[in-house]
Amino acid sequence: MKFTVLTIFPEMFAPIQESILKRAQHSGLIEIELVNFRDFAESKHKNVDDVPYGGGAGMVLKPEPIFNAMASVDRTGNSRTILLSPQGQLYNQKKAHELTVYDHLIFLCGHYEGFDERIRTLADEEISIGDYVLTGGELAAMVIIDSVARLLPGVLGKANSWEHDSHSQGLLEYPHYTRPPDYMGMKVPEVLLSGHHAEIEKWRRKESLRRTFMRRRDLFERLEFQPGDYELLEELWPECPGLISYRHKWQHLEPKSKKKKSRPMSD
Ligand code: 4F9
């Protein structure tokens, strides 16, 4: 996948030239192209901003440099142009997966107090990474590039190693442990040392449900439970204050009791 970023601060993108994304670029899995739209400014002073019509504080990004920069971007592939702004749709893991279908993501990074409204017509969509204001769209573009790139086949070592990530099933991740089994009296749960894979999977699912309930009630309320969750939730509710009030949401998963039908004996 190719990522193109239109920014007046290309040097800000050093963090995504390291580690896993560095390797992914060297192996050709991703390409990151940085376009400095100041290079496309028309005035002799290369200014990219101007005072707002109607007055007011701060400067506004001019349309010409960004329109000219966009015209220089090769958009022959299946591309999507994204404007980063606090007024966009809220970003999440589902959205990251949705963006993996494109060959080319193009990011428009605003700065200063705002941008000329006509710049919005260049974008297919507008995304916010959270309800706060940044000094510009660059950090938001990096967040999206990082979270999308790691979902692409081959970027993380093993294919689909993101499947157990927090949020990928709408759940938070279970706790992880490595050696030693007892560190200063803090013990690794016995089941993880048992080698009993089915029991380990059940424990992990139960702890994911517990964590999601305790830490992210909003996510818990939107969960679609699986049949195997019945047993885990029935174990969990006596251990989790407040969970009992959600019991109606898993009662339909109660396994049908397999009563043996009484049938006439055939001697
Ligand atoms: C962009 C904030 C995306 C949150 C862009 C100032 C921004 C932002 N998500 N803040 N410019």
Boltz pocket constraint, residues with backbone or C-beta under 6 A from the ligand:
constraints:
  - pocket:
      binder: B
      contacts: [[A, 84], [A, 85], [A, 86], [A, 110], [A, 111], [A, 127], [A, 128], [A, 129], [A, 130], [A, 131], [A, 132], [A, 133], [A, 134], [A, 135], [A, 136], [A, 137], [A, 140]]
      max_distance: 6.0
